[in-house]
Amino acid sequence: MQDTDILLRDLDDAGILRLTLNDAGRRNALSEAMLAALAAAFAEAGDNPQVRVVILAANGPAFCAGHDLKEMTAGRAAADGGRAYFAKVMAMCSATMQAIVNCPKPVIAEVTGIATAAGCQLVASCDLAVAADTAQFSTPGVHIGLFCSTPMVALSRNVTSKHAMEMLLTGDMTPARRAEEIGLINRAVPPAGLREASMEMARKIASKSVMTLATGKRAFYAQREMPLTDAYTYASGVMVDNMLARDAEEGISAFLEKRSPKWQDH
C-alpha cells in the first residue's frame, strides 16, 4: 500500500492497518482528493488478506473538519449554481462512508482534536471509536444555514433520537466524555494514551478469525435495518452458515480442548 500526500498508510505485522489523514493545513477536510483516497484505501483494505483491522487516525490538531467549504464555494461558479458539483461531492462522501461500513475488516476511529460535520459523520461511520478526552464533536451546519443532513444518517444510527437531534439542531460542541455517554464513541482517554488505547483494541480484534469478523460485521449492519422477525430469520441463516465454517469448528474444538485456536480465516 502506497502513501499519498494526504493519506498515510502503515500495515504492521499483526495485520493492523493505520490510515492517517494528513492534510492538517486544511484541518483534514474531506476534499475531493481526500474522499477519493479514503474510498480507495478502504476498498484495498477489504481485499487485502494481510489486513485484519483498520485504524483511522489523523495528523494535526483536528481529526476532520468536514467538507472543504472553499471547494464547495468554488463550485457555485458553474452555470447551474453548483447543483451538479454539489451532487457529485455528496455522492462521493456517501460512497466513502458506506465503504467503511461495507469493508469486511473492523474499522476503529482514533480521534484527536475536533470532528465536525462530515468529520463527525466519519467517526460515526466507523465500527468503533476511541477519542482523546480533549476531543470534541459537532454537527454545526445550522450555524451557516446548512443542516447536516448526510452526517445525520450516521449520527442517528449511533445515538438516540433525542441526542442526535440536540447535536443537529443546536450545532453545539459535544465534549468527548459526553460523546462517550451517548454512544458516539466507545471511550475517551487521556491524549497521551490514545494511540495505545486504540492499538490495544485493534490487537484484541486482530487475534480473532477474519472470516468470523467479516461475517459478524456484515450481519450486524444488515439486520439493523430489518423488522424484528426478519432480522431473526436472517441472523439464524447466518449462524447456520457460520457453524459450518472451518474456523467455527476449530474455535469450538479449541474451547472444548482448552487450547488456543488456530485460525485459517475461512
C-alpha positions as CSV (number, residue, x, y, z in Angstrom):
1,M,0.0,0.0,0.0
2,Q,1.4,3.4,-1.0
3,D,1.1,6.6,0.9
4,T,-0.4,9.7,-0.8
5,D,0.3,13.2,0.4
6,I,-3.0,13.5,2.2
7,L,-3.5,9.9,3.4
8,L,-0.7,7.8,5.0
9,R,-0.8,4.1,5.3
10,D,1.1,1.7,7.6
11,L,0.5,-2.0,8.0
12,D,2.2,-3.8,10.9
13,D,3.0,-7.4,11.4
14,A,-0.2,-8.0,13.4
15,G,-2.3,-7.0,10.4
16,I,-3.3,-3.7,11.8
17,L,-3.5,-1.1,9.0
18,R,-3.2,2.5,10.2
19,L,-4.7,5.1,7.8
20,T,-3.7,8.6,8.8
21,L,-5.4,11.8,7.5
22,N,-2.5,14.0,6.6
23,D,-3.9,17.4,5.5
24,A,-3.5,19.3,8.7
25,G,-3.3,22.6,6.9
26,R,-6.9,22.2,5.8
27,R,-7.9,20.5,9.1
28,N,-8.1,17.2,7.3
29,A,-11.1,18.4,5.4
30,L,-13.0,15.9,3.2
31,S,-11.9,17.4,-0.1
32,E,-12.5,15.5,-3.3
33,A,-8.9,14.2,-3.1
34,M,-9.3,13.0,0.5
35,L,-12.7,11.3,-0.2
36,A,-11.1,9.5,-3.2
37,A,-8.1,8.4,-1.2
38,L,-10.2,7.1,1.6
39,A,-12.6,5.2,-0.6
40,A,-9.7,3.6,-2.4
41,A,-7.9,2.7,0.9
42,F,-10.9,1.0,2.4
43,A,-11.6,-0.9,-0.8
44,E,-8.0,-2.1,-0.8
45,A,-8.0,-3.0,2.9
46,G,-11.1,-5.1,2.3
47,D,-9.4,-7.1,-0.4
48,N,-6.0,-7.4,1.3
49,P,-5.8,-10.7,3.2
50,Q,-2.9,-9.3,5.3
51,V,-5.2,-6.6,6.8
52,R,-7.1,-7.7,9.9
53,V,-8.2,-4.4,11.4
54,V,-8.1,-0.8,10.3
55,I,-7.4,2.3,12.5
56,L,-8.4,5.6,11.1
57,A,-6.3,8.4,12.7
58,A,-5.3,12.0,11.8
59,N,-2.3,14.3,12.0
60,G,-2.7,17.8,13.3
61,P,-5.0,19.4,15.9
62,A,-8.2,18.4,14.1
63,F,-9.4,14.9,13.3
64,C,-11.5,16.2,10.4
65,A,-13.4,19.4,9.9
66,G,-15.9,18.0,7.4
67,H,-16.3,19.1,3.8
68,D,-13.8,21.6,2.2
69,L,-16.0,24.7,2.1
70,K,-13.6,26.5,-0.2
71,E,-14.0,23.8,-2.8
72,M,-17.8,23.8,-2.3
73,T,-18.0,27.6,-2.7
74,A,-15.9,27.5,-5.8
75,G,-18.4,25.0,-7.2
76,R,-21.1,27.7,-7.2
77,A,-19.4,29.3,-10.2
78,A,-20.9,26.8,-12.6
79,A,-23.8,27.7,-14.8
80,D,-26.2,25.7,-12.6
81,G,-25.1,27.4,-9.5
82,G,-23.2,24.3,-8.3
83,R,-26.0,21.8,-8.3
84,A,-24.2,19.2,-10.3
85,Y,-20.9,19.7,-8.4
86,F,-22.7,19.5,-5.0
87,A,-24.4,16.3,-6.1
88,K,-21.1,14.8,-7.2
89,V,-19.4,15.6,-3.8
90,M,-22.3,14.4,-1.8
91,A,-22.3,11.1,-3.8
92,M,-18.6,10.7,-3.2
93,C,-19.0,11.4,0.5
94,S,-21.9,8.9,0.9
95,A,-19.9,6.3,-1.1
96,T,-16.9,6.7,1.2
97,M,-18.9,6.4,4.4
98,Q,-20.6,3.3,3.0
99,A,-17.1,1.9,2.0
100,I,-16.3,2.0,5.7
101,V,-19.4,0.1,6.7
102,N,-19.1,-2.3,3.8
103,C,-15.4,-3.0,4.4
104,P,-15.2,-6.5,5.9
105,K,-12.4,-5.5,8.2
106,P,-13.4,-3.8,11.5
107,V,-12.6,0.0,11.5
108,I,-11.6,1.9,14.6
109,A,-11.6,5.7,14.6
110,E,-8.7,7.2,16.7
111,V,-9.9,10.8,17.3
112,T,-7.8,13.8,18.3
113,G,-9.0,17.4,18.3
114,I,-12.3,18.2,16.7
115,A,-14.5,16.1,14.4
116,T,-17.2,18.3,12.9
117,A,-19.9,18.0,10.3
118,A,-18.9,15.3,7.8
119,G,-15.9,14.7,10.1
120,C,-18.3,13.7,12.9
121,Q,-20.0,11.6,10.2
122,L,-16.7,9.9,9.5
123,V,-16.3,8.9,13.2
124,A,-19.9,7.7,13.4
125,S,-19.4,5.6,10.3
126,C,-16.6,3.6,11.8
127,D,-17.4,0.5,13.7
128,L,-15.6,1.6,16.9
129,A,-14.1,4.9,18.1
130,V,-11.6,5.9,20.7
131,A,-11.0,9.6,21.4
132,A,-8.7,11.8,23.4
133,D,-10.7,13.2,26.3
134,T,-9.9,16.7,24.9
135,A,-11.6,15.9,21.5
136,Q,-14.9,17.5,20.6
137,F,-17.7,16.6,18.1
138,S,-20.4,18.6,16.4
139,T,-22.8,18.8,13.5
140,P,-22.6,22.7,13.2
141,G,-24.3,23.2,9.8
142,V,-27.2,25.1,11.4
143,H,-24.8,27.9,12.2
144,I,-24.2,28.5,8.5
145,G,-27.7,27.7,7.1
146,L,-26.8,24.2,6.0
147,F,-28.4,21.4,8.0
148,C,-26.1,18.4,8.5
149,S,-28.4,16.0,6.6
150,T,-25.8,13.5,5.5
151,P,-23.9,13.4,8.8
152,M,-27.4,12.9,10.4
153,V,-27.6,9.5,8.7
154,A,-24.6,8.1,10.5
155,L,-25.2,10.0,13.7
156,S,-28.8,8.8,14.1
157,R,-27.6,5.2,13.7
158,N,-25.1,5.7,16.6
159,V,-27.0,7.7,19.3
160,T,-30.6,8.0,20.4
161,S,-33.0,10.3,18.5
162,K,-33.1,13.0,21.2
163,H,-29.3,13.1,21.5
164,A,-28.9,13.2,17.7
165,M,-31.4,16.0,17.3
166,E,-29.8,18.0,20.1
167,M,-26.5,17.9,18.2
168,L,-28.1,18.6,14.8
169,L,-30.4,21.4,16.0
170,T,-28.0,23.3,18.2
171,G,-24.8,22.7,16.4
172,D,-23.1,22.8,19.9
173,M,-19.7,21.1,20.5
174,T,-20.1,17.8,22.4
175,P,-17.1,17.0,24.6
176,A,-15.5,13.6,24.4
177,R,-16.8,12.4,27.8
178,R,-20.4,13.3,26.7
179,A,-19.8,11.6,23.4
180,E,-18.9,8.5,25.3
181,E,-22.0,8.8,27.4
182,I,-24.3,9.0,24.4
183,G,-22.6,6.2,22.5
184,L,-21.0,8.2,19.7
185,I,-17.6,6.9,20.8
186,N,-16.6,3.8,22.8
187,R,-14.3,5.6,25.2
188,A,-12.5,8.8,26.0
189,V,-8.9,8.5,27.2
190,P,-6.1,11.0,28.1
191,P,-4.3,12.2,24.9
192,A,-1.1,10.5,25.9
193,G,-2.7,7.1,26.0
194,L,-4.9,7.4,22.9
195,R,-2.7,5.5,20.4
196,E,-2.1,2.7,22.9
197,A,-5.9,2.5,23.7
198,S,-6.8,2.1,20.0
199,M,-4.0,-0.3,19.4
200,E,-5.0,-2.4,22.4
201,M,-8.5,-2.7,21.0
202,A,-7.1,-3.4,17.5
203,R,-4.8,-6.1,18.7
204,K,-7.6,-7.8,20.6
205,I,-9.8,-7.8,17.5
206,A,-6.9,-8.8,15.2
207,S,-6.4,-12.1,17.2
208,K,-9.8,-13.3,16.0
209,S,-10.7,-15.1,12.8
210,V,-11.0,-12.7,9.9
211,M,-13.8,-14.8,8.5
212,T,-15.8,-14.6,11.7
213,L,-15.3,-10.8,12.0
214,A,-16.4,-10.2,8.4
215,T,-19.4,-12.4,8.9
216,G,-20.4,-10.6,12.0
217,K,-19.8,-7.1,10.7
218,R,-21.9,-7.7,7.6
219,A,-24.7,-9.3,9.6
220,F,-24.8,-6.6,12.2
221,Y,-25.4,-3.8,9.7
222,A,-27.8,-5.9,7.6
223,Q,-30.1,-7.0,10.4
224,R,-30.2,-3.5,11.9
225,E,-32.3,-2.3,9.1
226,M,-34.8,-5.2,9.2
227,P,-38.0,-5.7,11.2
228,L,-37.5,-8.0,14.2
229,T,-38.9,-11.2,12.7
230,D,-36.9,-10.7,9.5
231,A,-33.8,-9.9,11.5
232,Y,-34.0,-13.2,13.4
233,T,-34.7,-15.2,10.3
234,Y,-31.7,-13.6,8.6
235,A,-29.4,-14.0,11.6
236,S,-30.4,-17.6,12.1
237,G,-29.3,-18.3,8.5
238,V,-26.0,-16.5,9.1
239,M,-25.4,-18.6,12.2
240,V,-26.1,-21.9,10.3
241,D,-23.6,-20.9,7.6
242,N,-21.1,-19.7,10.3
243,M,-21.4,-23.0,12.2
244,L,-20.4,-24.9,9.0
245,A,-17.2,-22.8,8.5
246,R,-13.9,-24.3,9.3
247,D,-12.9,-21.6,11.8
248,A,-16.1,-22.1,13.8
249,E,-15.4,-25.9,14.0
250,E,-11.8,-25.1,15.1
251,G,-12.8,-22.5,17.6
252,I,-15.4,-24.7,19.3
253,S,-12.9,-27.6,19.4
254,A,-10.2,-25.4,20.8
255,F,-12.6,-24.2,23.5
256,L,-13.6,-27.7,24.5
257,E,-9.9,-28.9,24.4
258,K,-8.8,-25.8,26.4
259,R,-6.2,-24.7,23.8
260,S,-5.8,-21.6,21.6
261,P,-7.5,-21.8,18.2
262,K,-5.5,-21.9,15.0
263,W,-7.4,-19.8,12.6
264,Q,-7.3,-20.3,8.8
265,D,-9.7,-17.4,8.2
266,H,-12.3,-19.4,6.4
